[in-house]
Amino acid sequence: MSQHRTSALRIFETPAGTFERRIVELGAKDLPDHDVLVRVNWSALNYKDALSASGNKGVTRKYPFTPGIDAAGVVEESRDSRWQPGAEVIVTGYDLGMNTPGGFGGFIRVPGDWVVAKPTGLNLRETMILGTAGFTAAQSAMQLRAHGVLPASGPVVVTGAAGGVGSLAVAILSGLGYKVSAVTGRLHEADFLRRMGASEVLPRQQILEQPNRPMLPARWAGAVETAGGPMLETVLRSTLQRATVACCGLVSSAEFKMNVFPFLLRGVRLIGIDSAECPRPERLEMWRLLAGEFKPRRLDEIAQEVDLSGLSGKIDEILQGRVRGRVILRHG
């Protein structure tokens, strides 16, 4: 494996306790001894990657480190008989990019159980436009449908709609026939959200500035809620009877204060979405759906493409809440 050297965005902790991002060359010694070596063609930037790249020890314990929780590429070497050299594969979730070196390097080495064959209907670039964000959005849409929230049930709401999970949730749900209300703090992205399929775009403050009552007028049959905190509280209080709310983010806050009235009087269901440790059968089903029924019609419009030299600036932007849609990383 000594011939496998690659450029990577590496995060270093300084003696002063600060963190620096540098593009460096890595070799075999920097990769763990797992069964499958993948040459990474594409990766993507997620909020969790930005936290890792900023020295968040709740995400990544030890530095120097290479983030990147999403990777797509070609199997280079394998000790696992399920994966042969030349196979096009995806790796998302598990520990990739958290404490196992991730997709911001040109190679990853991972356990065979983490690897998923690229489904027919997507190319490798498209799998990373989707990535963890699209996977999470698909899980959320599936939970709405599984709990009886169908297009005929009424409108659904997506919060943080201009971000990665939000924009893909808008695109997936609208493609399935739902009437989608997109909530965002970036109204200059309204045209983009309408192109993704939103039937209306609502300013974040309009939703948050509601009376402090146990319940609010019923508006939505379902929700994909990416913000947490006060937004999650307001959405839960604003649902129709038997609504389902998929909770899949915390960009606003990990905390929320809630009474039980929506659950007891309207039968609201709050469903948590965990993409990282998703069981393998469900993981395969989500990728099958994303390559078929759930595939957004205007997928390419969601993506901004960068190489390693442009990645650090995008990390700053995603931390500041200024990234629209998805940033994908092109290797080579």
Buried (B, 14 or more C-beta within 10 A) or exposed (E): BEEBBBBBBBBBBEEEEEBEBEBBEBEBEBBEEBBBBBBBBBBBBBBBBBBBBBBEEEBBEEBBBBBBBBBBBBBBBBEBEEBEEEBBBBBBBBBBBBBBBBBBBBBBBBBBEBBBBBBEEBEBBBBBBBBBBBBBBBBBBBBBBEBEBBBEBBBBBBBBBBBBBBBBBBBBBBBBEBBBBBBBBBBEBBEBBBBBBBBBBBBBEEBBEBEEEEBBEBBBBBBBBBBBBBBBBBBBBBBBEBBBBBBBBBBBEEEBEEEEBBEEEBEBBBBEBEBBEBEEEEBBBBBBBBBEEBBBEEBEBBBBBBEBEEBBEBBBBBBEBEBBBBBBBBBE
